[in-house]
Amino acid sequence: MKKYAAEFFGTFWLVFGGCGSAVLAAAFPELGIGFAGVALAFGLTVLTMAYAVGHVSGAHFNPAVSFGMAAAGRMSWGSVPGYVVSQVVGGIAGAAILYLIASGKAGFEAGGFASNGFGELSPGGYALSSVVICEIVMTAMFLVVILGTTHKNAPAGFAPLAIGLALTLIHLVSIPVSNTSVNPARSTATAIFAGGPYVAQLWVFWLAPIVGGVLGAIIHRMISED
């Protein structure tokens, strides 16, 4: 249960901090954080919580990471459902608190609420095919970084830093394409509050990241000295 609690709070922080930077701060151009600020915020949420609770649960905070870890043999497949449920519930809790804060402003409209999408819902108007490819590739490379930096022969203590920076880089590249998911729990949490078409497109942001996570595990097992 401690592992599930760690995953809950880690995903809560990821959604609240990362999406919060987009909903609350990036909405005001005069603050100047832009895409780069949002990307950094997502990276910082993972970096900080990986150091805080990584020793408890492994700091997945993402169903695609849990699937990738199981595919790489780092955890049992039987543990995946509990991790995924904890991550989704934690993400929804983070989005709910964010919604309560954001809705306190006069004239508030949820709009996209930092959700993910393709076509008209893509920030840059990218098609479904572009979004699927981007999400698969980005998640696969994210898993390669995670698995490599947490390997027993990797330098100790630096994994959270590398993983956080990798997530920042992923956002810098893919925010214009899909508003960056690589995380089904994060996508589900915000889509619930954005509603309508964002919920209808959620399947993409479950399927593509999980495929990417497993692909990343396969790549790692191909190149790992194990």
C-alpha positions in Angstrom: 0.0 0.0 0.0 2.9 2.4 0.6 4.0 1.9 -3.0 0.5 2.7 -4.2 0.3 5.8 -2.0 3.7 7.0 -3.3 2.4 6.6 -6.9 -0.8 8.4 -6.0 1.1 11.4 -4.5 3.7 11.4 -7.2 1.2 11.5 -10.0 -0.9 14.1 -8.1 2.2 16.4 -8.0 3.0 15.8 -11.7 -0.5 16.7 -12.8 -1.0 19.6 -10.4 2.4 21.1 -11.0 2.9 20.4 -14.7 -0.6 21.1 -15.8 -0.9 23.9 -13.3 1.9 25.7 -14.9 0.0 25.6 -18.2 -3.4 26.5 -16.8 -2.4 29.1 -14.2 0.9 30.6 -15.4 1.2 30.1 -19.1 -2.2 31.7 -19.6 -0.6 35.1 -18.8 2.0 36.0 -21.4 3.4 38.8 -19.2 4.7 36.0 -16.9 6.8 34.8 -19.8 7.0 31.1 -19.0 5.7 29.9 -22.3 6.2 26.4 -23.6 9.7 26.3 -22.1 8.3 27.1 -18.7 5.6 24.4 -18.9 8.2 21.9 -20.1 10.5 22.7 -17.2 7.6 22.4 -14.7 6.8 18.9 -15.8 10.4 17.9 -15.6 10.7 19.4 -12.1 7.6 17.5 -10.8 9.1 14.2 -11.8 12.6 15.1 -10.6 11.4 16.3 -7.1 9.1 13.4 -6.5 11.5 10.8 -7.8 13.9 11.9 -5.1 11.1 12.1 -2.5 9.4 8.7 -3.0 11.5 6.9 -5.6 12.9 4.6 -2.9 9.3 3.6 -2.1 7.7 2.8 -5.4 10.3 3.4 -8.1 8.7 6.7 -9.0 6.7 5.7 -12.1 3.8 8.2 -11.9 2.8 7.0 -15.3 1.0 3.8 -16.6 3.2 3.7 -19.7 6.3 3.6 -17.4 4.8 0.8 -15.3 4.1 -1.2 -18.5 7.6 -0.6 -19.7 9.1 -1.6 -16.3 7.1 -4.9 -16.4 8.2 -5.6 -20.0 11.8 -5.0 -19.0 11.5 -7.4 -16.1 11.9 -4.7 -13.5 8.6 -5.5 -11.8 5.9 -8.2 -11.9 3.0 -7.9 -14.3 0.7 -8.5 -11.3 1.8 -5.2 -9.8 0.9 -3.2 -12.8 -2.9 -2.8 -12.2 -2.4 -1.5 -8.7 0.2 1.0 -9.9 -2.1 2.2 -12.8 -5.1 2.7 -10.6 -3.1 4.7 -8.1 -1.6 6.8 -10.8 -5.0 7.5 -12.5 -6.7 8.4 -9.2 -3.8 10.6 -8.1 -3.8 12.4 -11.4 -7.5 13.1 -11.2 -7.1 14.4 -7.6 -4.4 16.7 -8.9 -6.5 18.0 -11.7 -9.5 18.4 -9.3 -7.5 20.7 -7.0 -6.2 22.6 -10.0 -9.7 23.1 -11.3 -10.9 24.3 -7.9 -8.1 26.9 -7.8 -8.5 28.0 -11.5 -12.3 28.3 -11.3 -11.9 30.9 -8.5 -11.0 33.5 -11.1 -13.8 35.6 -12.6 -14.7 34.6 -16.1 -12.9 31.3 -15.8 -13.5 28.8 -18.7 -12.0 25.3 -18.5 -11.4 25.2 -22.3 -8.8 22.6 -23.1 -7.5 22.5 -19.5 -4.0 21.5 -20.6 -5.5 18.4 -22.2 -4.0 16.4 -25.1 -5.5 16.0 -28.6 -5.0 15.7 -32.3 -6.5 17.5 -35.3 -8.4 20.6 -34.1 -7.4 19.8 -30.5 -3.7 19.7 -31.3 -1.9 23.0 -30.3 -0.3 23.0 -33.7 -3.1 21.3 -35.7 -1.2 18.1 -36.2 -3.0 15.0 -37.6 -3.7 11.8 -35.8 -0.8 10.0 -37.5 1.7 12.7 -36.4 0.5 12.5 -32.8 0.6 8.7 -32.6 4.2 8.6 -34.0 5.3 11.4 -31.7 3.8 9.8 -28.6 5.2 6.4 -29.3 8.7 7.7 -30.0 8.8 10.1 -27.1 7.6 7.5 -24.6 10.0 4.8 -26.0 12.9 7.1 -25.5 11.7 8.1 -22.1 11.8 4.5 -21.0 15.2 4.0 -22.5 16.4 6.9 -20.3 14.6 5.6 -17.2 15.8 2.0 -17.6 19.3 3.1 -18.4 19.8 5.6 -15.6 18.2 3.2 -13.0 20.4 0.2 -14.1 22.6 -1.3 -11.3 25.7 -0.2 -13.1 24.6 3.5 -13.7 26.0 6.2 -11.5 24.1 6.2 -8.3 21.9 9.2 -7.3 21.6 10.9 -10.6 18.6 9.0 -12.2 15.9 11.5 -11.1 17.9 14.4 -12.6 18.3 12.6 -15.9 14.7 11.5 -16.0 13.4 15.0 -15.1 15.5 16.6 -17.8 14.4 13.9 -20.3 10.7 14.8 -19.6 11.5 18.5 -20.0 13.1 17.8 -23.4 10.1 15.6 -24.5 7.8 18.5 -23.7 9.9 21.0 -25.5 9.6 18.9 -28.7 6.1 17.7 -28.5 3.9 20.3 -26.8 3.0 21.8 -30.3 2.1 18.3 -31.6 -0.1 16.8 -28.9 0.4 19.1 -25.9 2.6 16.2 -24.7 1.1 13.2 -23.0 3.5 10.3 -22.8 1.4 9.5 -19.7 -2.2 8.1 -19.8 -2.9 9.1 -16.2 -2.0 12.7 -16.9 -4.2 12.7 -20.1 -7.1 11.1 -18.4 -7.0 13.6 -15.4 -7.2 16.7 -17.5 -9.6 15.3 -20.2 -12.2 14.7 -17.5 -12.4 18.4 -16.7 -12.0 19.5 -20.3 -14.8 17.1 -21.4 -16.4 16.3 -24.7 -14.0 15.8 -27.6 -10.9 15.5 -25.3 -12.5 12.5 -23.6 -13.3 11.0 -27.1 -9.7 11.2 -28.1 -8.3 9.7 -24.9 -7.8 6.3 -26.5 -4.9 7.6 -28.4 -3.2 8.8 -25.2 -3.5 5.4 -23.6 -2.6 3.3 -26.6 0.4 5.2 -28.0 2.2 5.8 -24.7 1.8 2.2 -23.6 3.0 0.9 -27.0 6.0 3.3 -26.7 6.7 2.2 -23.1 6.9 -1.5 -24.1 9.0 -0.6 -27.2 11.4 1.3 -25.0 11.7 -1.7 -22.8 12.5 -3.9 -25.8 15.1 -1.4 -27.0 16.7 -1.4 -23.6 16.8 -5.2 -23.4 18.5 -5.2 -26.8 21.3 -2.9 -25.9 21.7 -3.5 -22.1 24.7 -5.6 -21.1 22.3 -7.8 -19.1 
